Amino acid sequence: MSGFDNFNTDFYQTSYSIDDQGQAAYGYSNSEDPYNKPYSQYDYSQQGGYPTPGMIPPQQPYTGQILQPTPSFPPASTQPVYGSGFDDEPPLLEELGINFDHIWQKTLTVLHPLKASDGSIMTETDLAGPMVFCLAFGATLLLAGKIQFGYVYGISVMGCLGMYCLLNLMSMTGVSFGCVASVLGYCLLPMILLSSFGVLFSLQGLMGIVLTAAIIGWCSLSASKIFISALAMDGQQLLVAYPCALLYGVFALISVF
């Protein structure tokens, strides 16, 4: 045991003693380091991170309901951006581009060749009226014993193509094919009157020839008037009326013979 005690005392020699625990480590003293003070000597009032109980602001009382917190922003509008009901949707005829008021105005313009036409309405691509007039023209020919529906539609397409090319060469603004087809189809209305007379009377006599010539002039005058008003082609009505007269002359030949 004596050898073990000597080995224990001689194993590690140091100058450190328990009295040095009160001194600061690494050259710092207790007076300079406030965190080395004992717990009883520590001044908690010097710390600014924790306010005193008197300085704590009172909390606002909770005014909301249980499971229903008070919203911090105004609620969004519940109305949809686009109408989802049937009351907010436009009429079906308006979606299809069928306007009975404009159809009636165009019809009156054709029936009154000397009346001034509205160019803004005539530039619309409205094919509802022309299709009805082509069917009516074919129906009156059918009543006279002439099944000419194929000729009516074939001549209409070829005539619209020819007038489309001619008007684009003559006008500065240009015109669409739908506008040309719409105007020529509306101006076919007097030809329906001629074919209706052909159901009751013969058009191969002198009276029929005079009536046919008057109907051709009526159709060509109405079409040329609409074209020059819609395309601003002042002073060119006779130049436009001539090819229109040729086109409606073919329809007149179908009605007479």
Order of alpha helices (4+ residues) and beta strands (2+ residues): alpha-alpha-alpha-alpha-alpha-alpha-alpha-alpha-alpha-alpha
